[in-house]
Amino acid sequence: MRASPDTRASLLVRIRDGRDAEAWSQFVEMYGPLIYDYGRRGGFQDADAADLAQEVLQAVAGAAGRFEYDPARGSFRSWLFTVARTKRLDLAARLARHPRGSGRSSVMEQLGELAGPRDGEAEEAEWRLACEQRLVDLAAEQIRGEFREPTWQAFWQTFVEHAAPQEVASRLGMTIGAVYAARCRVLARLRERVRQLRDDDDHP
């Protein structure tokens, strides 16, 4: 597994240096899919959601030199949501002016849906949930190689797929106790990795 910083704060400090390719790779790995999914949830097609992700990441790159770790000023997550939402509105407006003839019929509807402050609050709440899910997904990807496949499957099938421990034990040729032990071991490591990745208190 690729080495990673202990906290997201350290990553935000590292991306101030545009030459730190490893830091930027980790940043894009974390936030690129999140921004893309945000665009897709807003009704953008694949290419437009990809454009949105690129524009937001470019905006982050342009502001990276001004990042400061100051929890009192708010979270990085909230700042990134504001950038993503603004860029999405801008892109939707551009698409409305210059449609690509791809069957898109909801661009103006998107603009209306994004207009109100209440909608913005709901969107940000959804964004925060998506951030948490992305953290869990990324953490799972990163730690999977630390465990033998039966151990991982015991965790995955019981915790994620909600299969009965007895069935999983029979399927994997393990005792029920071993299944529970594997689940607890992987879950503890997953929670630890999520804590390391979390950036709730970070600010650009």
C-alpha positions, 0 to 999 in steps of 0.5 A, spaced: 500 500 500 502 506 498 504 511 504 500 516 506 500 522 511 498 521 518 492 526 517 489 530 512 491 537 515 498 534 513 496 533 506 493 540 505 500 543 507 503 538 502 499 540 496 501 548 497 508 545 493 505 544 486 511 540 485 509 534 490 506 530 485 505 524 491 501 529 495 497 531 489 495 524 487 493 523 494 488 529 493 485 527 487 484 520 489 480 522 495 476 528 492 476 527 484 471 521 485 467 525 490 466 532 485 465 527 479 459 524 483 456 531 486 456 533 478 452 526 476 447 527 482 446 534 479 444 531 473 450 532 469 452 527 464 459 523 464 463 528 460 460 534 464 461 531 471 468 530 469 469 537 466 466 539 473 471 535 477 477 538 473 475 545 474 474 544 481 481 541 482 484 546 478 481 552 482 484 548 488 491 548 485 490 555 484 488 557 491 493 551 494 499 556 496 494 560 501 492 554 505 492 555 512 491 550 517 486 554 522 480 550 525 477 556 528 476 558 520 472 552 518 473 546 515 476 544 508 470 540 506 465 546 507 470 550 503 471 545 497 463 544 497 462 552 496 467 551 490 464 545 487 457 548 488 459 555 484 463 551 479 457 547 478 452 553 477 457 556 472 458 550 468 450 549 468 449 556 465 455 555 460 451 549 458 444 552 457 447 557 453 451 552 449 448 546 449 451 540 446 445 537 443 446 530 447 439 530 449 440 534 455 433 537 457 434 539 465 440 544 465 435 550 466 431 546 471 438 544 475 439 552 475 432 553 479 434 547 483 440 550 486 438 557 487 435 557 494 439 557 500 435 552 503 437 547 497 444 549 498 444 547 506 441 540 504 446 539 498 451 541 503 449 536 508 448 531 502 456 533 500 458 531 508 455 524 507 458 523 501 465 525 504 464 520 509 462 515 505 468 516 500 473 516 506 470 509 508 471 507 501 478 510 500 480 507 507 477 500 505 481 500 498 488 502 502 487 497 508 485 491 504 492 489 502 493 488 509 489 482 510 489 475 508 483 474 503 479 470 508 479 475 513 477 480 509 471 476 506 469 475 513 469 482 514 466 484 508 460 479 507 458 480 515 459 487 515 457 490 508 453 485 505 450 483 512 450 476 511 449 471 517 456 469 520 454 462 520 453 462 513 459 466 512 463 461 516 461 455 512 462 458 506 469 460 508 471 454 512 472 458 518 469 457 525 464 462 527 468 465 532 474 466 527 469 470 523 467 475 529 474 476 530 476 477 523 470 482 522 472 486 529 480 486 527 478 489 520 473 494 522 478 496 528 483 498 522 478 501 518 476 506 523 483 507 525 484 509 517 478 513 516 480 517 522 487 518 519 484 521 513 478 525 516 479 532 515 473 535 519 477 541 522 482 543 516 481 549 513 484 552 506 
